[in-house]
Amino acid sequence: MKVLVLAFVVLTGNGGVSSAAKGPHYDASSGIPAWVDIDTPKKFYKATSSRGESWDLVMSDEFNRPGRNFTAGVDPMWTAIEMADGVNAALEYYSVNMTETVTEADGRGVFRIITKLDDISFRVYNQYKNPPGFQQSIYYPTWPGVWLLGNLGRALFMASTSRMWPWSYNVCDANLEKDQRISACDGNPGFGLNPHQGRGAPEIDILEGGGAAISSSVQIAPGMPDEYRPVFPINGESPYCIYSNECKTIGANTPDVPSSITATRGHRSWYQGLRYAAHVCAAKADQIQVASQINASLELGIVDNSCKLSTCPASFDVNGDRGPVDGKAGSGLYWGVNKDGQCFPVMNGYNGAYLCDPYTTNSKCTAPLHSDGNGNGNKIAPFAYQMDAISANWPVEFAAYSGYLKYQLEWVLGRRGYVRWMIDGVPLFEIPAEALESPPQNAAKSNPKKLMIEEPLYLIFNTALSTSWGTVPPNAGKPCRGDGLDPKVNRICDAYPLYLKLDYIRVWQNTSTMSVGCDPASHPTRLWIDGHKSEYEDIDNPNIDNKLNHMPRD
């Protein structure tokens, strides 16, 4: 599957000119910015954001040089890892030798992650990259992921992500202090950190998934308390009913559906004002909606226990923005309304997880991994907290598997900031800062106000395979072909190796308010990582500085 990802990724401070701009800066005698690939055509040195701002190219990689080595410390831009994936019922092993840059038959230079099977069982071999700046471009097979993670957590290194992922919270809250490793309650955190500043490793997923749908999300903590979440299925009903919108439990399918849930609680639920828009594809007459009809339905209130296209927005998010797309009233396009019956993103039924330490006795958590203690005195401090996944699933057509698509992300900080996902410049999904910072509240104001993500983030791209997520393989965890008698299974297994391909990655910023860097004064990370080095590396994956602070110029 070919996925070309073109992304706007922005790192800035709390509005205005970021103190992150004080970070490392390397002038280039050529006049080309240090992290810009010399093969990037100059016509791409400028770009216009969705808000009409002119942004400058600050990082790019065209992958035109075949044979690059992604062993730690070798390539100035990317690092591959060598380890098994231990989360999400994964089946893959990430390996340096399963990544490469090659020149394709059409002359296109690409980066490839190879996904192949070993001779014994269905285990995938591939890997991720980890840039000093941020961004990407892609082509996907089984369970692709292109995502950004806060620099204070290294993916798959659980000691670094424990109580760090995916926090974006800067309030001293006695009820949450023990669950956030770097809390705003701490006036002397050490390691070069700023006093009374809550920190963490939040996540932005540019794309994740496979098959017929792709998910884009922000993952953040602390999560909302139960009274602001969809009702959990009861009476023995499977919790997975949320994915088919078929739960019988009242209020379990969609936040604030039926409308009586809102009246009972006395406040709205989940995140407000999210924005969804159509993705161009073959139109279907039975998917067409009329904005006035949807608005009238919501005004009257939803009686059914699940959304229908005749009563709810196409996104099935009754709390989403329904104003004109990008404020263009004359276009006839409204957020959440499928005017032309095209492919449309839908609110993801998955809305997060309750995270606990391995010795937990918390009833919200799965069974403890250990029974030899309560965690006191162990290396992993006790914790139990909710994280939220604010996510949309959008349909993907065969073109994404047979050719390159241009994926884009805009991330802007501050009270007027947002995270926005696009394909070829057309918006799919947007999370405004207000949705995170001004959530629904009861009289006691018990719903934590998160920050629009402002941590320095790094980029990861990977392909995975799991028994329970993404495109589940045949005979998961066993020899792929099983008894070899099923022709369909044999065709799937014969298709390997598969490739995740990236044609290019380009990042633009408003250089007067944004910057590239991993260790800004506003959100330092270097001394913390150096002071906890064993949490970020192992013998196969050393944390090595690269001496070349720019893209190669030869």
Protein Blocks (a to p, Z undefined) as FASTA:
>chain_A
ZZddddddddddeehjdfklmmccdddfklpafklcfklcfklmpccdfkopacddfbdc
ehlaghiafbehiamkbccdddddfehhiabdcdfklgccdddfkopacddddddddfkb
ccddddddddfbecddddddflgcdddddfkbcghilmlmgokaccdcdbdcfklmmmmm
backlmbggjoiaehiacddddddfbgcehjbccddddddddddfklgccddeehiafkl
mmnopafbghklpghiafklmmmnopaehjehiacddddddddfklpccfklmmmmmmno
pfbfbdcfklmcfklpakbcfbdehhiaknopaehiafkopacddddfbgbdcdddfkbc
bfkbccdfbfcbghiopabdcdddddddddddddddfklmmmccdddddddedjkbccdd
deehiafbdcdfklmmmccddfkopaccddddfbdcdddddddddfkgcjddehehiafk
lnopamklmmmmmmpccddddfbdcddddfklgccdfbbfklgfklmmmmmmmmmgcfkl
ccdddfblcdcfZZ
